[in-house]
Amino acid sequence: MPRRNPARSRPQREKDKRRDNPGDAFRCAGCRLDVPFHAPGTAHRNHCPNCLTSLHVDGRIPGDRRASCRGRMVPLSLSVRPDGEWMIIHSCLACDELSANRVAGDDNALVLLRIALRPFGSRLPQRALLAI
């Protein structure tokens, strides 16, 4: 098949990036599920309720979206606050930063229990073990 001459190729047509309102949902970096931003139990959803994968988008304040990394964050462990609220501990695969995110009401309970029952040694980065 002959190659097309790049100088003669026609320009791409304008594409509609999203059919819905961009503020309504995001696509999960892990399982590719379309996830709504509204989450019961939390004001700022930043992880997928199906696989609990997140993106490194927040800086120091939840919901600020000021992190420049934008790396994929995988769930490592669970933590429980003194008031009984569960937190997911994520690790960024790009910059190795740890963060804690509130568990939302629609998160997959089976995945949460699997994370809670896994042994620590096989999944925590060495610097996290040294900080404990």
C-alpha positions in Angstrom: 0.0 0.0 0.0 1.5 3.4 -0.9 2.2 5.9 1.8 0.3 9.1 2.0 2.2 12.3 1.4 2.1 14.2 4.7 1.9 17.5 2.9 -1.2 16.4 1.0 -3.0 14.9 3.9 -6.2 16.7 5.0 -6.4 18.3 8.4 -8.2 16.5 11.1 -11.8 17.5 11.7 -12.8 19.1 15.0 -13.8 16.4 17.5 -16.2 16.6 20.4 -14.0 15.6 23.4 -16.9 14.5 25.6 -20.5 14.0 24.9 -21.5 14.7 28.5 -20.6 17.5 30.8 -16.9 17.2 31.7 -17.6 17.8 35.4 -19.9 14.7 35.6 -17.4 11.8 35.3 -13.9 10.7 34.8 -12.3 7.6 33.3 -10.5 5.3 35.7 -6.8 4.8 34.9 -7.0 1.2 36.2 -10.1 -0.5 35.0 -11.3 2.2 32.4 -14.7 2.5 34.1 -16.5 5.9 33.7 -16.8 7.1 37.3 -19.2 9.9 38.5 -17.6 12.7 40.6 -20.5 12.5 43.1 -19.6 10.0 45.9 -21.6 9.3 49.0 -19.6 10.0 52.1 -17.0 12.3 50.6 -16.9 15.7 49.0 -14.1 15.0 46.5 -14.0 11.7 44.7 -10.6 10.9 43.5 -10.5 7.1 43.2 -12.5 4.5 41.3 -15.1 2.7 43.4 -14.5 -0.5 41.4 -10.7 -1.0 41.6 -9.8 1.8 44.1 -7.1 3.2 41.7 -6.5 6.9 41.8 -4.5 9.6 40.0 -2.0 11.9 41.7 -4.0 15.1 41.3 -4.3 16.6 44.7 -1.6 18.5 46.5 -1.8 19.0 50.3 -5.5 19.7 50.5 -8.1 17.2 49.2 -9.8 18.5 46.1 -7.3 21.2 45.3 -6.1 19.4 42.1 -2.7 21.1 42.4 -0.3 18.1 42.1 1.8 18.3 38.9 2.7 14.6 38.9 -0.6 13.1 37.5 0.8 9.6 38.1 -1.3 6.5 38.7 -1.8 5.7 42.4 -2.5 2.2 43.5 -4.1 1.2 46.8 -1.6 -0.3 49.3 -3.4 -0.5 52.5 -6.3 0.7 54.7 -6.1 2.8 57.8 -8.7 3.5 60.4 -9.1 6.9 62.1 -9.9 7.2 65.8 -13.5 8.0 64.9 -13.8 4.7 62.9 -13.6 6.2 59.4 -11.6 4.1 56.9 -8.9 5.6 54.7 -7.3 4.1 51.6 -3.5 4.5 51.5 -2.4 5.1 48.0 1.2 5.0 46.5 2.0 7.0 43.4 3.8 4.8 40.8 5.5 7.9 39.3 6.9 9.8 42.3 6.4 7.2 45.1 4.4 9.6 47.3 1.9 8.2 49.8 -1.5 9.7 50.4 -4.7 8.8 52.3 -8.1 9.1 50.8 -11.5 8.6 52.5 -13.5 5.5 51.6 -16.7 6.4 49.8 -20.0 4.8 50.4 -20.1 3.1 47.0 -16.6 1.6 47.1 -16.4 -2.1 46.3 -16.5 -3.8 49.7 -14.8 -7.0 48.4 -11.8 -5.1 47.1 -11.6 -3.1 50.4 -11.5 -6.4 52.4 -8.9 -7.9 50.1 -6.6 -5.0 50.7 -7.2 -5.1 54.4 -6.4 -8.8 54.6 -3.2 -8.7 52.5 0.1 -8.9 54.4 2.1 -5.6 54.6 5.5 -6.7 53.6 4.7 -7.6 50.0 3.1 -4.2 49.1 4.6 -1.3 51.0 7.5 0.6 49.7 10.7 0.4 51.8 10.5 4.0 52.8 7.0 3.5 54.2 8.2 0.6 56.3 11.1 2.8 57.6 8.6 5.5 58.6 6.4 3.2 60.7 
